[in-house]
Amino acid sequence: MIMLDELRRRFARWRAYRQTLASLRHVPDSTLADAGISREEIRERARHASLRG
């Protein structure tokens, strides 16, 4: 059961990463700039967001 729980947590983190990544990729450059995010930072921001959940 512990392995299954860990697998569920990893899948949830991966899914959160993919959803955040997809969302940020659709945000216009000007909006990202207003938020202080560059296009190059999107992957790192998505990864960080997936670890918070």
C-alpha positions, -999 to 999 in steps of 0.1 A, spaced: 0 0 0 28 24 7 42 20 -28 8 26 -43 4 58 -22 39 70 -34 29 62 -70 -3 83 -66 17 112 -52 42 111 -80 15 109 -106 -3 139 -90 29 159 -90 36 150 -126 0 160 -136 3 193 -117 36 200 -135 21 193 -169 -10 214 -163 10 243 -150 34 241 -179 6 240 -204 -11 270 -187 20 291 -186 28 284 -222 -4 299 -233 1 332 -213 11 361 -235 46 374 -231 34 408 -218 14 391 -190 44 369 -180 66 400 -179 41 417 -157 44 387 -133 82 388 -135 84 355 -154 104 350 -185 97 322 -211 129 305 -201 116 302 -165 84 284 -173 97 249 -168 113 257 -135 82 276 -123 60 246 -133 83 222 -115 83 243 -83 45 246 -84 41 208 -87 62 203 -56 41 227 -34 10 205 -36 
